[in-house]
Amino acid sequence: MKVGVVLRPSSPDLLELFLKVKNEFEKYNAKVYLDTNSAKMIGLIGIEFDRMCDECNILVSIGGDGTLISLARRSYKYNKPIMGINAGNLGFLTDVTVDEIESFIAKFFAGEYRIDKRMMLRIEVDGKKYYAFNDIVFSKETISAIVDLKVEAECMTEKEKYWLNTYYGDGLIVSTPTGSTAYNLSAGGPVVYPLTKSLILTPLCPHSLTQRPLVLPSDFKLIIESKAKVEVILDGQEIVHLYGKKAKVKIASKSARLIHRMERNYFDVLREKLNWGEK
């Protein structure tokens, strides 16, 4: 077993936690690697990120949900299972707490875990392909501007293309079901069960009260065009510029694979994180 670890950036205080995780994996004769950037941050020696992803059986993120989301996007082409250890605050995705590290790694090597497949998005701009785990946001570049986004929807099974809408306002969120509880939720979009496959379109501050969130099935592809300068933001972490070109968005061919505790219950997580009512 080879394990590749990525740490939350700008967090040198994670050294002690990394050593604890490393020690627990080594109890089961696993070899633990740390990517170069994470290693430099805590004063250790690491290996190049792509080499680590290629050689390791599983990947581990130590940090918050953002660290796991970044790892899922950057390691997309390697399609390795990802274990999230929560050293952050939110913990929608990273459900293994610091106190559970020893017990969960023991359960992992005993086969007492499950792997959830989470849908990802693929966007193509000017012939280049990018991926997102949570969402793709089409946003205005300056606060005084208005985004004018023409959106077509193509049903890939029926080979039919439809003019869907023209969004005027601050922008548009295209979210995965996993990302429905992120920016999409803040913008008034729906909460969608994370293991479904669908595209969620939520307008940002639209200049019309009739503009509402829309959920499309997984066999649709979106063609999005704007004559104005638009920033395309992937998971809130990576920016691509769209100006006078078309962006094509659809479900990625591979899903992210997340390692979870057997007893993890999505609705328990929702009630805890969103402070829903008692049973």
C-alpha positions as a printed Julia matrix, in Angstrom:
279×3 Matrix{Float64}:
   0.0    0.0     0.0
   1.3    3.43   -1.0
  -0.38   6.51    0.43
  -0.02  10.04   -0.97
  -0.7   12.95    1.38
  -1.52  16.6     0.65
  -1.72  19.24    3.41
  -3.72  22.45    3.58
  -1.51  25.28    2.21
  -0.05  27.9     4.55
  -0.48  25.6     7.56
   2.96  24.62    8.9
   1.22  23.72   12.18
   0.01  20.52   10.45
   3.44  18.89   10.88
   2.46  17.07   14.09
  -0.82  15.86   12.61
   0.91  14.61    9.45
   3.42  12.64   11.52
   0.54  11.08   13.44
  -1.22  10.04   10.22
   2.05   8.73    8.78
   2.72   6.69   11.89
  -0.76   5.12   11.81
  -0.44   4.06    8.17
   3.06   2.69    8.75
   1.67   0.38   11.45
   0.12  -1.53    8.53
   3.33  -1.48    6.45
   2.04   1.28    4.18
   4.56   3.64    2.6
   3.58   7.3     2.98
   4.54  10.03    0.49
   4.07  13.79    0.83
   3.77  16.1    -2.16
   6.55  18.63   -2.69
   4.65  21.79   -1.75
   3.29  20.28    1.46
   6.7   18.91    2.37
   8.45  22.26    1.91
   5.85  23.91    4.14
   6.68  21.66    7.12
  10.41  21.26    6.46
  10.41  17.72    5.02
  11.28  16.16    1.66
   8.46  15.28   -0.71
   7.86  14.06   -4.25
   6.31  15.77   -7.27
   2.51  15.82   -7.14
   1.78  13.99  -10.4
   4.29  11.27   -9.62
   2.73  10.8    -6.19
  -0.77  10.5    -7.67
   0.44   8.02  -10.27
   2.29   5.74   -7.85
   0.01   5.75   -4.8
  -3.0    3.52   -4.17
  -4.93   6.15   -2.24
  -4.64   9.89   -1.6
  -5.19  11.61    1.75
  -6.02  15.27    2.29
  -5.3   16.8     5.69
  -7.1   20.1     6.14
 -10.63  21.25    5.42
 -13.12  20.65    2.64
 -11.21  23.08    0.39
  -8.07  20.94    0.6
 -10.01  17.84   -0.41
 -11.8   19.65   -3.25
  -8.49  20.93   -4.62
  -6.97  17.45   -4.42
  -9.96  15.89   -6.23
  -9.69  18.4    -9.07
  -5.9   18.28   -9.44
  -5.74  14.47   -9.29
  -8.74  13.92  -11.59
  -6.93  12.04  -14.36
  -5.49   9.51  -11.88
  -8.92   8.61  -10.42
  -7.51   7.52   -7.04
  -9.72   7.12   -3.94
  -9.38  10.08   -1.55
  -9.58  10.03    2.24
 -10.32  13.35    3.92
  -9.04  14.06    7.43
 -10.74  17.1     8.9
  -8.39  19.67   10.35
 -10.72  22.5     9.35
 -14.06  23.88   10.5
 -16.8   22.77    8.11
 -16.33  19.07    7.45
 -19.07  18.4     4.89
 -16.67  16.13    2.98
 -13.78  15.45    5.36
 -15.62  13.33    7.89
 -12.66  11.7     9.67
 -11.85  13.84   12.71
  -8.44  14.11   14.36
  -9.65  11.94   17.24
 -10.82   9.21   14.83
  -7.59   8.84   12.84
  -6.28   5.76   14.64
  -9.61   3.92   14.71
 -10.56   4.75   11.13
  -7.23   3.74    9.61
  -7.57   0.43   11.46
 -11.06   0.01    9.99
  -9.73   0.97    6.54
  -7.19  -1.86    6.55
  -9.9   -4.21    7.84
 -12.06  -3.29    4.85
 -14.63  -1.49    7.01
 -15.2    1.58    4.85
 -17.13   2.63    1.79
 -16.32   4.62   -1.33
 -18.8    7.24   -2.52
 -18.68   8.31   -6.16
 -19.2   12.04   -6.53
 -20.01  13.56   -9.89
 -17.55  16.1   -11.32
 -17.89  18.72  -14.04
 -15.84  19.17  -17.19
 -15.58  22.53  -18.91
 -13.92  23.17  -22.26
 -12.77  26.67  -23.18
 -10.8   27.4   -26.34
  -9.92  23.71  -26.76
  -8.61  23.29  -23.21
 -10.35  21.05  -20.68
 -10.7   21.81  -16.97
 -12.49  20.01  -14.14
 -14.44  21.04  -11.06
 -15.66  19.13   -8.04
 -18.1   21.62   -6.48
 -18.99  24.24   -9.04
 -18.13  26.41  -12.0
 -19.01  30.07  -11.52
 -19.38  32.51  -14.42
 -18.78  35.89  -12.82
 -18.3   39.53  -13.85
 -14.72  40.78  -13.71
 -15.55  44.19  -12.2
 -18.14  45.12   -9.57
 -19.81  47.71  -11.81
 -20.31  45.35  -14.76
 -23.29  43.21  -15.72
 -22.82  39.71  -17.08
 -24.81  38.77  -20.17
 -24.69  34.97  -20.53
 -26.44  33.18  -23.37
 -26.99  29.54  -22.4
 -27.96  26.68  -24.69
 -28.7   23.16  -23.47
 -27.95  20.16  -25.67
 -29.49  16.8   -24.82
 -26.73  14.35  -25.75
 -29.04  11.3   -25.87
 -31.65  12.91  -28.09
 -29.14  14.99  -30.1
 -31.36  18.05  -29.62
 -30.2   21.56  -28.79
 -32.37  24.13  -27.0
 -31.91  27.81  -26.29
 -32.3   27.8   -22.52
 -31.93  31.33  -21.2
 -30.01  34.57  -21.25
 -28.84  35.47  -17.76
 -28.38  39.15  -16.9
 -26.86  39.99  -13.55
 -23.8   39.14  -11.51
 -23.29  35.71  -13.05
 -24.29  32.07  -12.99
 -23.33  29.05  -10.86
 -23.23  25.61  -12.47
 -23.01  23.2    -9.56
 -22.68  19.5    -8.92
 -25.0   17.87   -6.35
 -22.04  17.78   -3.94
 -21.52  21.5    -4.5
 -25.2   22.25   -3.91
 -24.44  22.94   -0.24
 -21.62  25.36   -1.11
 -21.91  28.65   -3.06
 -25.09  27.37   -4.71
 -26.86  27.21   -1.34
 -25.73  30.73   -0.39
 -27.15  32.02   -3.69
 -30.56  30.48   -3.02
 -30.11  27.26   -4.99
 -31.53  23.86   -3.98
 -29.9   21.2    -1.82
 -29.51  18.07   -3.98
 -28.6   14.6    -2.7
 -24.85  14.28   -3.47
 -24.89  10.83   -5.08
 -27.31  11.88   -7.82
 -26.14  13.05  -11.25
 -27.48  16.4   -12.34
 -26.51  19.93  -13.32
 -27.72  22.73  -11.06
 -27.95  26.23  -12.58
 -28.36  29.1   -10.11
 -28.3   32.75  -11.24
 -26.37  35.28   -9.18
 -28.33  38.46   -8.37
 -30.33  38.29  -11.62
 -31.86  41.46  -13.07
 -35.27  39.77  -13.18
 -37.43  38.3   -10.44
 -38.48  35.49  -12.79
 -34.99  33.98  -12.97
 -34.88  30.89  -10.77
 -32.55  27.94  -10.13
 -32.9   25.03  -12.55
 -31.9   21.37  -12.22
 -31.13  19.44  -15.41
 -30.51  15.69  -15.85
 -27.04  14.34  -16.45
 -27.41  13.83  -20.21
 -27.44  17.58  -20.89
 -24.48  19.65  -22.02
 -24.41  23.43  -21.6
 -23.01  25.86  -24.16
 -22.39  29.21  -22.49
 -21.35  32.35  -24.33
 -20.75  35.97  -23.38
 -19.62  38.97  -25.37
 -18.42  40.64  -22.18
 -15.35  39.71  -20.16
 -16.22  36.91  -17.77
 -14.21  35.09  -15.13
 -14.83  31.34  -14.97
 -13.98  30.22  -11.44
 -13.42  26.51  -10.75
 -14.26  25.47   -7.17
 -13.42  29.0    -6.03
  -9.74  28.13   -6.53
  -8.78  28.4   -10.19
  -9.71  31.09  -12.74
 -10.12  30.83  -16.52
 -11.05  33.88  -18.63
 -13.91  33.76  -21.1
 -14.22  36.58  -23.63
 -16.1   36.2   -26.9
 -15.75  32.42  -26.78
 -18.04  29.54  -25.95
 -17.64  27.38  -22.86
 -18.97  23.84  -22.97
 -19.95  22.3   -19.62
 -20.99  18.71  -19.01
 -20.62  15.89  -16.51
 -17.08  14.51  -16.45
 -16.58  10.92  -17.57
 -15.03   9.92  -14.23
 -16.36  10.54  -10.73
 -14.33  11.51   -7.69
 -14.08   8.6    -5.26
 -14.24   9.52   -1.58
 -13.38   7.13    1.24
 -15.9    7.41    4.09
 -16.81   5.75    7.36
 -19.43   3.01    6.95
 -21.69   4.74    9.45
 -21.61   8.13    7.7
 -25.14   9.4     7.03
 -25.58  12.37    4.68
 -28.76  13.57    6.4
 -27.03  13.56    9.77
 -24.35  15.77    8.22
 -26.97  18.16    6.84
 -28.73  18.48   10.18
 -25.45  19.09   11.99
 -23.88  21.54    9.53
 -27.06  23.47    8.63
 -28.45  23.38   12.15
 -31.75  21.82   11.12
 -34.43  20.96   13.67
 -34.34  18.04   16.05
 -35.97  14.73   15.25
